[in-house]
């Protein structure tokens, strides 16, 4: 057998297992156990995998932030805050061509800084804005693409569940990742808005003038918008500000955020037993899914490395002879392609531990130490993984949107709507890759 036959077979088996539709967490764990026997590894090696699972996953204090951030996002959705904010933004852009789409993108940015739950964000934005956009005569592609793209910003703009898990996997500060992700997240949001404005100017039939019956003066509209912004800004400052300032750990800040959203729901009179029960139930489901994937990926990764998988990837990337930037681009391309078939959770747990040592060893000539290289790489991956929510066949944001979209919007319409925004995300990724200071400037200033 060739030196890397078993690692290659393990990767092929993983891809085959994914297409069977069997839960990925069980595919990962099952393949780890199966290849323990195929590779004739000592059975006691699985004992070390169990120990790693308990110490690295189940007993990990940092991962407690995940269910708290999930609950925070779900409760914020129920509070009615987003609806009020969208109405205020819509009134602000009245008379502007494409104003409603711009309002949706801005709301996506604000809500992303308050919640990292993609499903909740996409559904919320779609239910609030899509029927109105269709009524006003928006192009289906522009409307659907804007909702999906704006809804996925929550996975990048902190506080982000993805960054919590990535920080734990790569053993780097979650606070540094949160700080580093702010400018790239805002950059993507600005690119979306620029695209919407460009479509409104060049193809005005796709983005009609924002029309809303409102007799309020301009000053009154601005004051109403500021009032609606107070709650999310205070929430963001309480959660993100406490982490960046070093006052609280991500877990502690997440607890503050969860308590804050309960308070907001109570103030808006949307807090009741049914809402609380729904949020707790959905939090449990999402957290359990993430936990099981983490356990399965721990087993898969440990066996994959033991049979030479890490050496195989390192040798393959160095054999390309493309230089540091070429190697990094190849790694980004691999992650982008995997995003067509895998969720960000599986990619993070399986791929990051294998790719991170390669990136840490590269010298880009940019006066970055290994820690900064890992932060830069982590944010590049986070920007890249946003596309996994939009790219068919398994782009979850597309299915979330279809579940609540008006009947006249077909799955074909939704598939066709996302490609301009995927290209915009690639443009944002290329900008962050070409100019690392977009990612590293803020951590260096605040560090």
N, C-alpha and C positions, 0 to 999 in steps of 0.2 A: 504493500500500500504506500502511496505517496505521503510525503511528510505532512501535508495539509489536507489529506482526504477527509478525515473525520470532521474538522471544522467546517469544510465546505458542505459535507453531507448534513451537518447540523443546521446550517443556514438554509439549505434547500428544504429540509424537513420543516423548519419554522415557517417558510413561505407557504409550503403546502398545507400546513396545519391552519394557517390564517384563512386560506380560501375555503376550508371546509365549513367555516362558520362556527366552529367550536370556540368557546370563550378563550381569549388569548392568554389569560392568566394561567389556565389549566394546560394550554398548549406549551407554554414556556416551562412550567414546572415539570410536566410530563416528559418533555424532551430532555430536560436536565437529568432526570432519573434514568430514562432509557439509555442515554449515551454514557452514563456511568457504567452500565453493564457492557455496552458495545465496546467501549474503550478499555474494558477490564480494569477500571480504577478500583482502588480499595473501597469496599463498601463503607468503611468507617469515615471516608471522606465526606459522605453525605451528612454525617454528624456535625462536621464543621460548618456545613451549609445551614443546618438547623440553628446552630449557635449564632451564625452571622445574621440569620433572619430575626432572631429574638433581639440581638443587641443593635442591629443596624436598622430594623424596620419597626417591629412591634414595641420595643422599649425606647424608641427614639423620641425624645421630648420635643424636638423641633417639628416633627410631623403632626403634633397636636394642633398646629396652626392650620392644617388643611381643613378638618371639619369645621373649625371656627370661621375660617374665611368663606367656606361654602355656605354655612348658615347665615353669615353676614350678607352675602349676595342675595340669597333667596328671600330673606326678610326685607331687604331693601327694595326688592322688586314688589313685594306686597304692600309696601308703605304708601304707595301712590305718589312718591316723590318724583319719579321719572315722568309721569303724565303731566304734572304741573309744570315741570321744567321744559318739556317739549312745547307746551302751549305758549309759554313765555318766549321761547326762542322763535316759535312760528310767528308770533306777533312782532318780534323784533325785525324779522326779515320780510315783513309784508311788503308787497310791491316789487320784490327782487325776483328775477328769473332764476329758478332752481333753489329758491330760498328754503323750501321745506326739506329738500335733500341735504342742504347745508346744515339745517337745524338737526336733522337726524345724525349726521356725522359729528357735530359738536356734542350732542347728547351722548353719543357712543363714547367720546373721549371722557366726558365727565363721569359717566357711569362706570367706565373702565377703571377709573381711579377710585371707585368705591366698591367694586365687585369684580371678581375674576371668573364668574360663572358664565361660560359662553352660551350654553343652552338658554339660560334665563334671559341673558342680554338680547340674543337674537329674537326670541319669542316676544319679549317685551317691546322691542323696537318695531317688530313687524305688526303686532296687534295695535300699537298706538298710531303708526304712521302709514302702513301700506294701504289700507282702505282709503285714506284721505288722498294719498298720492295717486291712486288709480282714479279716484273721483275727479281730481284736478287735471288729469290727462297726461301724467308722467309716462315716459317710456318704461315698459316693463323691465327691461334689462337694467336701466339706470336705477330704478326704484329697488329692485331685488338685490342688485349688487351692492348698493349703498347700505342697505340694512344688514346684509351678511358681513360685509367688510367692517362696518362700524361696530357690529356686535362682537367681532373676534378681537378687538383691541384690548379687551379685558384680560387676555392671556399674557399680554406683554406689559401694559402699563401697570405699575405696582399700586396696591398690593396684589400680587399675582401668585396663584397657587403653583403655576409652573415654575416660577423663580424660587419658591420655597423648596420644591423637590429638587430642582437643579442644584441649588446651593448645597443641599444635603448630599447629593450624589457626588459632586465635585469637591466637597469639603471646603467650600469658600463661603465668605460672609454673605448671608442673605441681605443684610443692610447694604453692602456694596453693590449687589445685584439690583436691588430696588433703585438705588441712586443711579446706577448706570443705565437702567432701562427707561428712565423718564424722558430724556431727549429723543431717543429712537422712537418711543411710542408717540410722542407729540409730532415727530417728523412724519411718521406714517399717516397720522390724522390730518396733518397739513397737506400731504400729497393727495389724500382722498378729496379734501375740500377743493384743492386746486384743480383736480380732474373734473369735479362736478361743475365748477365755475367755467372751466374750459368747454365742457359739453354745452352748457347753457349759452355761451357766446357763439360757438361754432355751429351747433345744431339746436337752435332754440325750440324747435318743435318737440324735442325730447324732455325739456325742462321748462314747463310753463311758469308764468308769473305767480308768485305766492299770493293767494287771495284768501282773506279771512275777514269776517265782519267784526270790526272792532273800532269803537269810537274813542278809545283811550289815546291820550297824547303821547308823544315820544318819551317824555320824561317819566310819565306814569308807567309805560311799558318797561323802561330800563329799571325803575325802582322795583317793579314786580319781579323782574328777572333776578335782580340782586337778592331779593328776599328768598326766592326759590333756590338760589345758590348757597345760601348761608348754611343749610343743613349738610349738603354734601361736602362743602369746604371744611366745615368743622370736623366732619367724620374723617376726611382725608388727612387733615392736620393731626388729629388724634392718633390715627393708625400709622400712617407713613411718617409723619413728623417725629413721633416718639421712637420709631426704629432708627431713622437716620441720625437723630440726635443722640442715640445710645441710651435713651432713658428706659426703653423697654425692649425685650427680645421680641422676635416675630410672633411667638406664641402668646406672650402677654398682650401685645398690641392687637392681635386677632381677637382675643377675649374682650378687650375694650371695644373693638369695632362691633362685635356681635351684640354686646350689651347696648351700644349706641343705636344700632338699627332697631332693636326692640323698643327703645325709648322713642325713636322717630315714628315707628308704627303706632305706638300708643298716642303720641301727640296728634297724628293725623287720623286717629280713631279707626284704624284698620287692623288693630291688634285684637284678635279673639282666639278662642280655643282651637277652632278649625284651622286658622292661619298658622298657629304655632305647631299644631299636629302635622300639617302638610310640610312645613319647613324642616321639622325634625326628621320626618320620614325620608324626604328627599336628600337631606344631609347624610343620613345613615346609608342610603343606597350609593350615593356618589363616593363617600369615604370608603365604603367597603370595596367598591370596584377598584379604587386607587390602591388600597392596601393589598388586595389579592394580586394585582398586577405587580406591585413591588415585591411581594414574596416570590411569585413565579419567576420574575426577572432576576432576582437574587440567585435562585437555583440555576437558572439557565446560564447566567454570566459566569458563575463560579466554575461550572463544568466546562463551558466554552473556553475559558482562559486556561484551565488545567490541561485540555487536550491540544493546546497550541493555537487557539483562535487569535489571541492578542498578538502573538508573534507573526501570524499570517497577515493580519491587517497592517502591522508595522512594515513588514517586508514588502507588501504590495504597494503601499503608498511611497516608500522610499525608492522602490524600483522604477517608479514613474519618471523620476529625475526632473520633475517640473519646478523644483525650488519651493521655498516656503509658501508663497502666495498661490502657486499652482496646486500644491498639496491641499491648502485650505479650501480652495475653490472646488477641488474634487470631493473633499469631505462634505462641503455644503451641498453639492449636487447629489451625493448619495442620500443625504438626509431629506432633500427635497423630493427625490423619487420615492423614498420610503413613506413620505407623507401621503402618497396616493393610496397606500394600503394599510398603514398603521396609524394608531392614535399617537398623540404627542407623549402620552404616558409611557407606552411601550418603547417608543424611540428613545426617550430620555433614559430609561433604566437599562436598556440593552446597548445602545450605541455610545452614549456619553462616556461611560467608564472605559470604553475601548479607544475612543478618539482623543480624549483629553490628554493622555500621556504623549501622544504624537504631537499635538499642538503645543504643549508645554515645552517640548524639546526643540521646536523650530525657532529660528532667529530671523525676525523680520526687519531688523535694523531700525527699529522705531523707539529705542530707549525704553522698552517695556520689560519689567521683570516677569518671572514666570507666573506670579499671582495675577498681574494685570492681563497677561495673555489669556489666562483662563477666564477672567471676567469678560474680556472682549469676545472670546470664543463662545461663552455661555449666552451672551446677549445676541450674537449672530445666530446661534442655534434657535433662540427664542423667536427672533424675527422670522427666521426660515420656517419654523414650525407653525406659524400662523397660517401658512398656505395649506397645511394638512386639514384645516377645518373647511377649506373651500374647494379643494381639488377632488373631482370625481375619481373613483366611484364611491369612496367612503367619506366624503366631506360632510361631517356631521352638521355643520351650520346649514347646509343645503336642505337636509331633512327636517331640521328644526323649523326652517322657514316654510317648507311645504306643508307642515302640519297645521299651520295657522294662516296660510296665505288664502286670499279670496279665490273662489272656484275658477275664475278666468285665468289664473296663473298656473301653468303646467310645470311639470318637472323639467321639461325641455327648456322652457323659458328661464328657469332658475339656473340650470346648467350653463346656458348661454350667457347669463348675466355676470358670471363671476370672473371670466377670463381677463377682462381689463383690470380688475382689482388684484388678481394674482400677479399680473405683470407689474402693477404699481408696487406690490409688496417686494417683488424681485428688485425693482429700482431702489426701494428703500434699503434692502439688504446690501446691494452693491455700493450704495453711498456709505453705509456703516462700515463695510469692508475696506473701501478705499480711503476713508477718513476715520481712523480709530478714535480720534478725539471726540467725535460725536458721542461715543460711548464712555470714554475714559475721562473727559474733561470734568464733569460734575463730581465723580468720586475723588479725583485729585484735588479739586477745590475744597470739598467738604472734608477730605481726609486730613 
